[in-house]
Amino acid sequence: MPGKSLPEMVVARWNAFKEFLKDLHAEMRRVTWPNRKQVRATTLVVIVTVFAFAAYFAVVDLALGRTITKVFDLFTKT
C-alpha cells in the first residue's frame, strides 16, 4: 500500500482481522450443529464404509497379484 506508513498498515491489518473475527463469530452462530445421535450415526456409516472399501481393495489386490504372478510364471518357465 503505497503512501501508508508501517504503523498505519499494522493498524489497518489489525482492524481487518478484528472485522474478520466478528464476521466469523456471526457466521458460526448461523450454523446448525448436529446432535450426538446424528454424529454417532454418520460416524458409524463412515467407519463401515471404510472397512467395506478396505475389504474390497484387499480382494482386488489379492486377485490382481495372483494373476500377475501367474502371468510372470507362465513367461519365465523354460
Backbone as CSV, one residue per row, in Angstrom:
resi,resn,N_x,N_y,N_z,CA_x,CA_y,CA_z,C_x,C_y,C_z
1,MET,0.852,-1.169,0.000,0.000,0.000,0.000,0.904,1.240,0.000
2,PRO,1.101,1.808,-1.144,1.972,2.984,-1.210,1.355,4.168,-0.481
3,GLY,2.205,4.924,0.159,1.755,6.129,0.845,1.395,5.934,2.304
4,LYS,1.318,4.727,2.770,0.987,4.488,4.175,2.252,4.099,4.926
5,SER,2.305,4.560,6.153,3.447,4.203,6.988,3.209,2.812,7.588
6,LEU,4.270,2.243,8.129,4.176,0.911,8.725,3.144,0.858,9.851
7,PRO,3.136,1.801,10.787,2.112,1.732,11.849,0.681,1.810,11.301
8,GLU,0.472,2.613,10.271,-0.873,2.701,9.685,-1.279,1.379,9.050
9,MET,-0.315,0.722,8.393,-0.608,-0.571,7.771,-0.906,-1.629,8.827
10,VAL,-0.171,-1.585,9.948,-0.402,-2.553,11.029,-1.793,-2.346,11.628
11,VAL,-2.163,-1.092,11.861,-3.485,-0.788,12.419,-4.575,-1.221,11.445
12,ALA,-4.371,-0.966,10.157,-5.365,-1.361,9.158,-5.527,-2.884,9.129
13,ARG,-4.412,-3.597,9.184,-4.480,-5.066,9.203,-5.165,-5.568,10.475
14,TRP,-4.846,-4.948,11.603,-5.456,-5.352,12.868,-6.966,-5.134,12.826
15,ASN,-7.397,-3.993,12.303,-8.833,-3.714,12.201,-9.518,-4.702,11.254
16,ALA,-8.841,-5.044,10.154,-9.404,-6.023,9.226,-9.523,-7.382,9.902
17,PHE,-8.524,-7.746,10.706,-8.559,-9.017,11.418,-9.697,-9.043,12.435
18,LYS,-9.892,-7.949,13.157,-10.991,-7.877,14.129,-12.341,-7.995,13.421
19,GLU,-12.470,-7.361,12.272,-13.714,-7.450,11.496,-13.947,-8.891,11.024
20,PHE,-12.866,-9.547,10.598,-12.960,-10.955,10.199,-13.462,-11.804,11.359
21,LEU,-12.917,-11.599,12.553,-13.344,-12.380,13.712,-14.809,-12.127,14.052
22,LYS,-15.260,-10.884,13.928,-16.679,-10.574,14.165,-17.556,-11.297,13.155
23,ASP,-17.160,-11.263,11.888,-17.927,-11.945,10.852,-17.931,-13.455,11.078
24,LEU,-16.788,-13.991,11.476,-16.682,-15.414,11.755,-17.612,-15.803,12.900
25,HIS,-17.618,-15.025,13.947,-18.487,-15.303,15.099,-19.954,-15.277,14.678
26,ALA,-20.336,-14.293,13.880,-21.722,-14.204,13.417,-22.087,-15.397,12.541
27,GLU,-21.177,-15.800,11.679,-21.444,-16.943,10.800,-21.555,-18.242,11.595
28,MET,-20.714,-18.416,12.602,-20.761,-19.632,13.408,-22.070,-19.731,14.199
29,ARG,-22.678,-18.615,14.518,-23.966,-18.644,15.212,-25.082,-19.141,14.288
30,ARG,-24.896,-18.992,12.969,-25.911,-19.426,11.999,-25.796,-20.910,11.659
31,VAL,-24.722,-21.540,12.059,-24.502,-22.950,11.721,-25.462,-23.825,12.514
32,THR,-26.037,-24.813,11.826,-26.876,-25.804,12.501,-25.997,-27.000,12.812
33,TRP,-25.748,-27.224,14.085,-24.850,-28.287,14.503,-25.631,-29.578,14.693
34,PRO,-25.061,-30.721,14.304,-25.761,-31.994,14.504,-25.769,-32.376,15.979
35,ASN,-26.795,-33.141,16.356,-26.826,-33.608,17.748,-25.981,-34.876,17.879
36,ARG,-25.846,-35.356,19.088,-24.975,-36.507,19.374,-25.419,-37.756,18.605
37,LYS,-26.721,-37.976,18.503,-27.241,-39.153,17.811,-26.876,-39.100,16.320
38,GLN,-26.997,-37.947,15.703,-26.645,-37.799,14.288,-25.146,-38.022,14.063
39,VAL,-24.347,-37.504,14.962,-22.890,-37.671,14.835,-22.520,-39.145,14.949
40,ARG,-23.117,-39.850,15.907,-22.846,-41.274,16.064,-23.242,-42.053,14.809
41,ALA,-24.423,-41.747,14.274,-24.918,-42.470,13.100,-24.018,-42.228,11.889
42,THR,-23.657,-40.991,11.635,-22.825,-40.716,10.464,-21.405,-41.248,10.656
43,THR,-20.918,-41.225,11.877,-19.591,-41.794,12.142,-19.607,-43.292,11.901
44,LEU,-20.647,-43.959,12.317,-20.776,-45.396,12.084,-20.812,-45.695,10.590
45,VAL,-21.541,-44.900,9.832,-21.602,-45.093,8.378,-20.210,-44.942,7.768
46,VAL,-19.470,-43.943,8.197,-18.120,-43.727,7.671,-17.215,-44.910,8.007
47,ILE,-17.246,-45.379,9.236,-16.384,-46.483,9.652,-16.719,-47.753,8.876
48,VAL,-18.005,-48.060,8.745,-18.414,-49.255,7.997,-17.996,-49.140,6.536
49,THR,-18.166,-47.974,5.959,-17.785,-47.752,4.558,-16.281,-47.916,4.362
50,VAL,-15.500,-47.390,5.273,-14.036,-47.521,5.175,-13.635,-48.994,5.225
51,PHE,-14.217,-49.763,6.141,-13.888,-51.182,6.220,-14.359,-51.945,4.982
52,ALA,-15.522,-51.575,4.446,-16.013,-52.235,3.232,-15.076,-51.971,2.055
53,PHE,-14.645,-50.729,1.884,-13.711,-50.417,0.807,-12.365,-51.099,1.036
54,ALA,-11.922,-51.160,2.272,-10.650,-51.829,2.565,-10.733,-53.307,2.190
55,ALA,-11.831,-53.955,2.521,-12.002,-55.367,2.164,-12.055,-55.534,0.651
56,TYR,-12.790,-54.680,-0.033,-12.884,-54.736,-1.486,-11.504,-54.593,-2.124
57,PHE,-10.757,-53.582,-1.703,-9.432,-53.365,-2.294,-8.462,-54.491,-1.934
58,ALA,-8.614,-55.100,-0.771,-7.766,-56.234,-0.410,-8.041,-57.416,-1.341
59,VAL,-9.299,-57.677,-1.625,-9.661,-58.778,-2.529,-9.162,-58.480,-3.940
60,VAL,-9.372,-57.265,-4.417,-8.900,-56.898,-5.751,-7.381,-56.991,-5.827
61,ASP,-6.688,-56.527,-4.802,-5.224,-56.591,-4.774,-4.743,-58.036,-4.790
62,LEU,-5.382,-58.882,-4.007,-5.012,-60.288,-3.969,-5.226,-60.942,-5.329
63,ALA,-6.374,-60.689,-5.948,-6.672,-61.288,-7.254,-5.695,-60.795,-8.315
64,LEU,-5.452,-59.503,-8.359,-4.514,-58.970,-9.351,-3.103,-59.469,-9.093
65,GLY,-2.705,-59.529,-7.850,-1.372,-60.020,-7.516,-1.174,-61.459,-7.957
66,ARG,-2.154,-62.301,-7.688,-2.049,-63.708,-8.102,-2.061,-63.831,-9.624
67,THR,-2.894,-63.055,-10.276,-2.954,-63.091,-11.745,-1.629,-62.662,-12.360
68,ILE,-1.074,-61.584,-11.872,0.199,-61.096,-12.401,1.311,-62.103,-12.131
69,THR,1.301,-62.724,-10.958,2.303,-63.745,-10.645,2.184,-64.927,-11.600
70,LYS,0.955,-65.368,-11.884,0.756,-66.479,-12.817,1.233,-66.110,-14.227
71,VAL,0.965,-64.891,-14.643,1.420,-64.448,-15.970,2.941,-64.432,-16.017
72,PHE,3.573,-63.901,-14.998,5.038,-63.880,-14.968,5.605,-65.300,-14.948
73,ASP,4.985,-66.182,-14.144,5.453,-67.567,-14.096,5.290,-68.246,-15.458
74,LEU,4.233,-67.940,-16.159,3.996,-68.523,-17.477,5.108,-68.131,-18.455
75,PHE,5.537,-66.888,-18.408,6.553,-66.403,-19.357,7.986,-66.698,-18.911
76,THR,8.185,-67.000,-17.637,9.548,-67.244,-17.165,9.905,-68.717,-17.093
77,LYS,8.953,-69.627,-17.314,9.255,-71.054,-17.292,10.042,-71.415,-18.545
78,THR,11.060,-72.214,-18.360,11.892,-72.623,-19.505,11.714,-74.073,-19.844
